[in-house]
C-alpha cells in the first residue's frame, strides 16, 4: 500500500472519520469505519467491497469472456488484507493504548471476549459477475465472515458452501427509506448495508450498494445525529434512482460516491459502465462530499466479448464541459459544479480519510 499509515491512521482516529483504501486498480475497496466505543478492543469496523485480488476472471466460459489485471493488486489476497487490517489496529493501539491491544488483535482474548476469527467484519458484493464476485478470492475469507449481496450473487455464493452467513442486501427505496430498519443481523445496529436499484433496469446492472452509519461531527460528542453514507456503484446508477436517498428518514448525508469515469459498452447496444457524464448527474443529485472513481482499470481481455467491447475514457472536466454546453452556459471555476463536493482520484494502493 502506498499511503503513509503511520500518519493517516492517527489523524483518522483522532477525528473519528472513516478510512477508504483502494486495494487494486479496478474496484476492490476496504472501508474502515471507527467503532462508536473508543474503549473497545478494536477500533475499526472493516467492510470489504468486491474483492478480486488473485488470478483472472471469466464469465460464462473463458472463450466467451476472460479478463486479468494488468497492474498487480496492492494487496495480493485476503491474507494480506487481514495483515493490513491488523497493522491499522496496531497503529491505533499505539495512538490510544487504552484501546486495541496486541492480544485482542492477534488471537488472544480481550475483555473476556473470544477473539474474532477475522478482522474483516463483512463483505459486500455488488454483482454476480466474477470481476465483482470472484470465487478464488472470496474462498480465502474465513467462513465466519458474513456476506451481503444481490439475489443472484447470493445464490451463487451459497452454492459454494463456504460461508456460514450469506444475506441478500435489503432494498432502500420509497417503501423502505429508514436505513435503521434495514440493519439486519449480524450487522451491528449502527451499520446498514442496503441496495439501491432502478425498477426499469430488469437485470439490476445499474445499481448501488449503500453503507450507512452515524458518526459524530465532534469527537467529544457521544450522541451522533448525522447519518452518513458511502454509495458504491461500479457500473453507475441513474440519478432518478437515487431519489430515495434525498427523501430518507432519518436524513442521510452522502459522504462518498464511488462511480467510474469510463463509458463502457458492447457493440450490439449493451451499455455496461455509464461513465463520467452519468457520474456527474449522480453526484449533483446526491451532493456527495467526495466523488471517487472506480472500476476504470483497462484490463487484459480475451474471449469473444473482448472483440466487441468499447471503452471511452472520459474525465470529470469532459463531463463538466458537456453539461455546460447542454445548459448553454460556462463551466464555473469557483462554483459548486459538483454539488458541493470534490472529485478524488484514489489509485491502486492509495488510501484517504473521508473527512
C-alpha positions in Angstrom: 0.0 0.0 0.0 1.3 3.4 -0.9 -0.1 5.8 1.8 1.7 6.5 5.0 -0.5 4.7 7.5 1.6 5.9 10.5 0.4 9.5 9.7 -3.0 8.6 8.2 -4.4 6.3 11.0 -3.7 8.6 13.9 -5.4 11.5 12.1 -8.4 9.4 11.3 -8.6 8.0 14.8 -8.4 11.5 16.4 -11.2 12.9 14.1 -13.1 9.6 14.2 -13.5 9.6 10.4 -13.7 6.6 8.1 -10.7 5.3 6.1 -11.1 4.2 2.5 -8.4 2.0 0.8 -8.3 1.0 -2.9 -6.9 -2.5 -3.0 -6.5 -2.9 -6.7 -6.6 -0.8 -9.9 -10.2 -1.8 -10.5 -13.0 -1.9 -8.0 -11.9 -3.7 -4.8 -12.2 -1.4 -1.7 -11.7 -1.7 2.0 -13.9 0.7 4.1 -12.9 1.2 7.7 -15.5 2.8 10.0 -14.5 3.9 13.5 -16.3 1.9 16.2 -18.6 4.0 18.4 -17.0 2.8 21.6 -13.5 4.3 21.8 -12.5 1.8 24.6 -13.4 -1.3 22.6 -10.7 -3.9 22.0 -10.8 -2.9 18.3 -11.1 0.5 16.8 -12.4 -0.2 13.3 -15.3 -2.0 11.6 -14.0 -3.4 8.3 -16.1 -3.8 5.2 -14.6 -5.4 2.0 -16.2 -4.5 -1.3 -16.0 -6.7 -4.4 -12.7 -8.5 -3.6 -10.8 -9.7 -6.7 -7.2 -9.9 -5.6 -5.8 -13.0 -7.3 -5.9 -14.7 -10.7 -8.1 -14.0 -13.7 -11.9 -13.8 -14.0 -14.2 -15.4 -16.6 -18.0 -15.1 -17.1 -19.9 -18.0 -18.9 -16.7 -19.5 -20.2 -13.1 -18.4 -21.0 -13.9 -18.5 -24.7 -16.7 -16.0 -24.1 -15.1 -13.6 -21.7 -11.9 -13.6 -19.7 -10.0 -10.8 -18.1 -7.0 -10.3 -15.8 -5.4 -7.4 -14.0 -2.7 -5.5 -15.9 -1.5 -4.0 -12.7 -0.9 -6.3 -9.7 -3.3 -5.6 -6.9 -1.8 -3.7 -4.0 -2.8 -6.5 -1.7 -2.4 -9.9 -3.2 -5.1 -11.9 -1.3 -7.3 -12.0 1.7 -4.4 -12.9 4.0 -2.7 -9.6 3.1 -6.0 -7.8 3.7 -6.1 -9.3 7.2 -2.5 -8.3 7.8 -3.3 -4.8 6.6 -6.3 -4.5 9.0 -4.1 -5.8 11.8 -1.5 -3.1 11.1 -4.2 -0.4 11.2 -5.4 -1.7 14.6 -1.8 -1.9 15.9 -1.2 1.8 14.9 -4.5 2.7 16.5 -3.5 0.9 19.7 -0.2 2.8 19.8 -2.1 6.0 19.4 -4.6 5.1 22.2 -3.0 2.5 24.5 -6.3 2.0 26.3 -7.9 0.7 23.1 -7.0 -2.2 20.9 -4.1 -4.3 22.3 -1.9 -6.9 20.7 -3.7 -9.8 22.4 -7.1 -8.7 21.2 -5.7 -8.3 17.7 -3.5 -11.3 17.1 -5.6 -14.1 18.6 -5.7 -13.7 22.4 -8.8 -12.9 24.4 -9.6 -9.3 25.3 -12.1 -8.0 27.9 -13.3 -11.6 28.4 -14.5 -11.9 24.8 -13.5 -14.6 22.3 -11.3 -13.0 19.5 -12.8 -12.7 16.1 -11.6 -15.3 13.6 -11.2 -12.5 11.0 -10.7 -8.7 11.2 -12.9 -8.5 8.1 -16.3 -7.8 9.6 -18.4 -8.0 6.4 -18.1 -8.5 2.7 -20.4 -6.7 0.3 -20.8 -7.9 -3.3 -22.4 -5.6 -5.9 -23.0 -8.0 -8.7 -22.8 -11.7 -9.5 -20.2 -11.2 -12.3 -16.9 -12.7 -11.5 -14.9 -9.4 -11.5 -17.1 -8.5 -8.5 -17.9 -11.9 -7.1 -14.6 -13.6 -7.5 -14.7 -17.1 -6.1 -11.0 -17.8 -5.8 -10.5 -14.6 -3.7 -13.7 -15.0 -1.7 -12.9 -18.6 -0.7 -9.8 -17.2 1.1 -12.1 -15.4 3.6 -12.9 -17.1 6.9 -16.3 -18.8 6.6 -17.5 -16.8 9.6 -17.4 -13.5 7.7 -20.9 -12.5 6.7 -21.5 -11.7 3.0 -24.1 -9.3 1.7 -25.0 -9.4 -2.0 -27.8 -9.2 -4.6 -30.1 -12.2 -5.1 -28.2 -13.8 -8.0 -24.8 -13.4 -6.2 -26.4 -14.8 -3.0 -27.5 -18.0 -4.9 -24.1 -18.3 -6.5 -22.1 -17.9 -3.2 -24.4 -20.2 -1.2 -23.7 -22.9 -3.8 -20.1 -22.8 -2.9 -21.0 -24.0 0.7 -18.1 -22.0 2.1 -19.6 -19.1 4.1 -21.8 -19.6 7.1 -23.9 -16.4 6.5 -24.9 -15.1 3.1 -27.6 -12.5 3.1 -29.5 -10.7 0.3 -28.9 -6.9 0.8 -32.3 -5.3 1.6 -33.7 -2.6 -0.8 -33.6 1.0 0.1 -36.4 2.8 -1.8 -39.6 4.8 -1.3 -41.2 1.9 0.7 -38.0 1.2 2.7 -36.5 4.6 3.5 -35.3 4.1 7.1 -31.8 2.7 7.0 -32.0 1.5 10.6 -34.8 -0.8 9.8 -32.6 -2.4 7.1 -29.7 -3.0 9.5 -30.0 -6.8 9.7 -28.2 -9.3 11.8 -25.3 -10.0 12.1 -24.5 -6.3 11.4 -24.3 -4.0 14.5 -27.4 -1.8 14.7 -25.4 1.3 13.8 -24.4 -0.1 10.4 -26.7 -0.6 7.4 -25.8 -2.3 4.1 -28.6 -1.8 1.5 -29.2 -1.8 -2.2 -30.3 1.0 -4.5 -31.9 -0.2 -7.7 -33.8 1.1 -10.7 -37.0 -0.7 -11.3 -36.7 0.0 -15.1 -33.4 -2.0 -15.1 -34.6 -5.6 -15.3 -31.1 -7.0 -14.7 -30.2 -4.5 -11.9 -27.0 -4.0 -13.7 -27.0 -0.3 -12.9 -27.5 -0.4 -9.1 -25.6 0.5 -6.0 -24.6 -0.6 -2.5 -25.2 1.9 0.2 -23.3 1.7 3.5 -24.9 3.9 6.2 -23.6 4.8 9.6 -23.9 7.6 12.2 -20.8 9.5 13.0 -20.3 12.4 15.4 -19.0 15.6 13.8 -17.3 16.4 17.1 -15.0 13.7 18.5 -16.3 14.5 22.0 -19.9 14.1 21.0 -21.0 10.6 22.0 -24.6 11.1 20.7 -24.2 11.4 16.9 -27.1 12.8 15.0 -25.9 12.8 11.4 -26.2 9.6 9.3 -23.6 9.3 6.6 -23.5 7.1 3.6 -20.9 5.6 1.2 -22.6 4.8 -2.1 -20.7 2.3 -4.3 -21.9 1.8 -7.9 -19.2 0.2 -10.1 -21.4 0.3 -13.2 -23.1 3.5 -12.4 -26.7 4.2 -11.4 -29.1 6.7 -13.0 -29.7 9.8 -11.0 -33.5 9.3 -10.6 -32.9 6.0 -8.8 -31.1 8.0 -6.1 -34.2 9.9 -5.0 -34.8 7.7 -2.0 -31.6 8.9 -0.5 -32.7 12.5 -0.7 -36.0 11.7 0.9 -34.7 9.3 3.5 -36.0 9.4 7.1 -33.9 9.8 9.2 -31.9 12.1 6.7 -28.8 10.8 5.1 -25.7 12.8 4.1 -23.7 11.2 1.3 -20.1 11.2 2.3 -18.7 9.4 -0.8 -20.0 8.3 -4.2 -17.8 5.6 -5.8 -18.7 5.9 -9.5 -16.5 5.3 -12.5 -15.5 7.7 -15.3 -15.2 5.4 -18.3 -18.1 4.8 -20.6 -18.1 1.1 -21.5 -20.4 -0.6 -23.9 -20.7 -3.6 -26.2 -21.2 -3.1 -30.0 -24.7 -4.7 -30.0 -26.0 -1.9 -27.8 -25.5 -3.1 -24.3 -24.4 -0.2 -22.0 -22.1 -1.5 -19.3 -20.4 1.3 -17.3 -22.3 4.6 -17.5 -19.2 6.8 -17.2 -18.5 10.3 -16.1 -21.5 12.0 -17.7 -23.8 9.9 -15.6 -21.5 10.2 -12.6 -21.8 13.9 -12.7 -25.6 13.7 -12.7 -25.5 11.3 -9.8 -23.0 13.5 -7.9 -25.3 16.5 -8.4 -28.3 14.5 -7.2 -26.5 13.3 -4.0 -24.3 16.3 -3.2 -21.6 13.8 -2.0 -18.7 15.2 -0.2 -16.4 13.1 -2.4 -16.9 11.6 -5.8 -14.3 8.8 -6.3 -13.6 6.9 -9.5 -13.9 3.1 -9.6 -14.0 0.2 -12.0 -11.9 2.1 -14.6 -9.0 -0.4 -14.9 -8.3 -1.3 -18.5 -7.8 -5.0 -18.0 -6.2 -7.5 -20.3 -9.1 -9.1 -22.1 -9.7 -12.2 -24.1 -12.6 -14.2 -25.4 -15.4 -13.3 -27.8 -16.7 -10.3 -25.8 -13.3 -8.5 -25.9 -13.7 -8.0 -29.7 -16.9 -6.1 -29.2 -16.1 -4.1 -26.0 -15.9 -0.4 -26.4 -14.3 1.9 -23.8 -14.4 5.7 -23.8 -12.1 7.4 -21.3 -13.9 10.5 -20.0 -12.6 13.0 -17.5 -14.6 15.0 -15.0 -13.6 18.1 -17.0 -15.1 16.5 -20.1 -18.3 15.8 -18.3 -18.5 19.4 -16.9 -17.9 20.9 -20.4 -20.6 18.8 -22.0 -23.0 19.6 -19.2 -22.3 23.3 -19.5 -22.9 23.1 -23.3 -26.2 21.4 -22.8 -27.2 24.0 -20.2 -26.0 26.8 -22.6 -23.6 28.1 -20.1 -20.0 28.1 -19.0 -18.2 25.9 -16.5 -17.8 27.8 -13.3 -14.3 27.8 -11.9 -15.4 28.6 -8.4 -19.0 27.4 -8.3 -20.5 24.2 -6.9 -20.2 22.4 -10.2 -20.0 19.1 -8.4 -22.9 19.8 -6.0 -20.8 21.0 -3.0 -18.3 18.1 -3.4 -15.0 17.3 -5.0 -13.6 14.6 -7.2 -10.9 12.4 -5.6 -8.7 10.0 -7.6 -7.5 7.1 -5.5 -5.2 4.8 -7.4 -4.2 1.2 -6.7 -2.8 1.0 -3.1 -3.9 4.5 -2.1 -5.9 5.5 1.0 -7.8 8.5 2.2 -9.6 9.8 5.2 -13.2 10.6 4.4 -13.4 13.8 6.5 
